[in-house]
Amino acid sequence: SKLRPIAGAFMTSDGGAYAYLGANYDVTLVPNQLYLVPNFSVGGYSEGSGRQLGGPLEFRSGIELDYQLPNRNLVGVAFNHISNAGIYKHNPGEETLLINYSIPTSMIFGQ
């Protein structure tokens, strides 16, 4: 098991944007093969003309299941929830379901 930093951002077709920083915690289910990855992050949200999430400070929590390929890349599925945790009056939340393909940075930038 290992704690790793994460950072990300996305935009919607309605001009909404969210950028975040946080951490993943890798839980090894099958060594060098299968991992469960809970995560938490804090970020800034701009709604554009899309969904109103209540305010600019939003939290993202989720869970991911990853399978490690022989080349060390990962393929997985992730479920995430974004909300403001009730710090604003309006807190509808938003969920995402993603299919991921990850390449270790060591393969891009070297060891």
Secondary structure, DSSP 4 states (H G I P E B T S, - for coil): -EEEEEEEEEE-TTS-EEEEEEEEEEEEEETTTEEEEEEEEEEEEE-TTS---SSSEEEEEEEEEEEE-TTS-EEEEEEEEEE-TTSSS----EEEEEEEEE--HHHHH--
